[in-house]
Amino acid sequence: MGSVNFFLNFLANLEFYEVDTKSVSNTAKLARIKISDDEAQNLAIDLTKIFDWIEQLNEVNTEKVIPMTSVTEMAMLSREDKITDKNNVDLIFKNAPDMPEDDRKFFTVPKVIE
């Protein structure tokens, strides 16, 4: 429930603006998605409409509405938090695609940040 309130407060404090094609193109570049200028223009229009719709939702009085996690009434399932893998390091690293040659126990991953 705390995260729902945080999200609602976040949305309530946002100042919405019209999304421009430069912002869309820059975001696409950062996400490494190739889009044309026409696609960027259409996405800018669509995103502006989405932000306008969110702004309209912020105007709705939801003071007496109880936050929910599902459209149907249900109890959250929980289980005891306990270790079940019994420290099977060799079994876990058996599936590692790229192990160091000196047999140290860690995963190597591709470089993400240039």
C-alpha atoms as one frame of an Amber mdcrd trajectory, in Angstrom:
protein
   0.000   0.000   0.000   2.948   2.308   0.645   4.184   1.960  -2.932   0.690
   2.771  -4.262   0.581   5.965  -2.195   4.101   6.859  -3.345   3.084   6.389
  -6.989  -0.094   8.444  -6.572   1.838  11.239  -4.859   4.452  11.068  -7.616
   1.778  11.426 -10.302   0.015  14.210  -8.418   3.212  16.271  -8.284   4.195
  15.811 -11.906   3.940  18.771 -14.198   2.840  17.449 -17.557   4.058  18.921
 -20.767   3.910  18.281 -24.440   6.439  15.662 -25.508   8.558  16.832 -28.421
  10.158  14.746 -31.151  13.662  15.612 -29.900  12.907  14.006 -26.508  11.448
  10.928 -28.206  14.453  10.595 -30.526  16.893  11.029 -27.630  15.075   8.422
 -25.521  15.013   6.012 -28.462  18.748   6.534 -28.957  19.435   5.817 -25.269
  17.286   2.685 -25.509  19.101   1.738 -28.727  15.856   1.677 -30.699  16.039
   2.889 -34.279  13.044   5.055 -35.217  12.401   7.343 -38.139  11.521  11.027
 -37.831   7.897  10.207 -38.712   7.765   7.548 -35.993   9.269   9.986 -33.479
   6.635  12.567 -34.370   3.792  10.028 -33.996   5.210   8.774 -30.694   5.483
  12.336 -29.388   1.805  12.908 -30.173   0.801   9.587 -28.556   2.889  10.215
 -25.429   1.435  13.699 -25.042  -2.063  12.178 -25.192  -1.082   9.595 -22.552
   0.269  12.307 -20.229  -2.905  14.349 -20.772  -4.973  11.303 -19.806  -2.889
  10.786 -16.649  -3.417  14.445 -15.794  -7.179  13.914 -16.123  -6.926  10.914
 -13.781  -5.206  13.115 -11.192  -8.328  15.290 -11.088 -10.524  12.364  -9.960
 -11.303  12.359  -6.238 -10.013   9.030  -4.902  -9.942   9.916  -1.215 -12.431
   7.227  -0.190 -11.178   4.585  -2.620  -9.260   1.757  -0.997  -6.077   0.848
  -2.936  -6.187  -2.675  -4.304  -3.826  -5.120  -5.961  -6.475  -6.981  -7.956
  -9.952  -6.399  -9.345 -11.182  -9.377  -7.343 -11.118  -9.708  -3.568  -8.237
 -11.959  -2.564  -5.826 -12.595   0.261  -2.118 -12.209  -0.378  -0.357 -15.550
  -0.226   2.773 -15.751   1.852   5.266 -18.417   2.763   8.075 -18.802   5.219
  11.295 -17.246   3.967  13.786 -20.079   4.231  16.826 -21.290   2.309  16.008
 -24.274   0.128  19.069 -24.677  -2.120  21.417 -25.882   0.642  24.427 -23.954
  -0.720  24.867 -25.956  -3.953  27.510 -23.641  -5.403  28.858 -26.170  -7.908
  25.367 -26.956  -9.187  24.537 -23.261  -9.581  27.759 -22.465 -11.447  27.358
 -25.521 -13.666  24.905 -23.385 -15.705  27.164 -20.320 -15.874  27.940 -19.562
 -19.523  31.335 -17.934 -18.970  33.345 -19.046 -15.937  36.772 -17.602 -15.150
  39.623 -19.932 -16.125  41.137 -19.924 -12.630  37.949 -21.556 -11.231  36.908
 -18.579  -9.105  33.188 -18.643  -8.292  31.508 -15.633  -9.909  29.442 -14.862
 -12.996  30.877 -12.726 -15.747  28.514 -10.516 -17.698  28.922  -8.369 -20.808
  29.881  -4.727 -20.334  26.748  -2.555 -20.348  28.079   0.967 -19.840  30.566
   2.354 -22.335
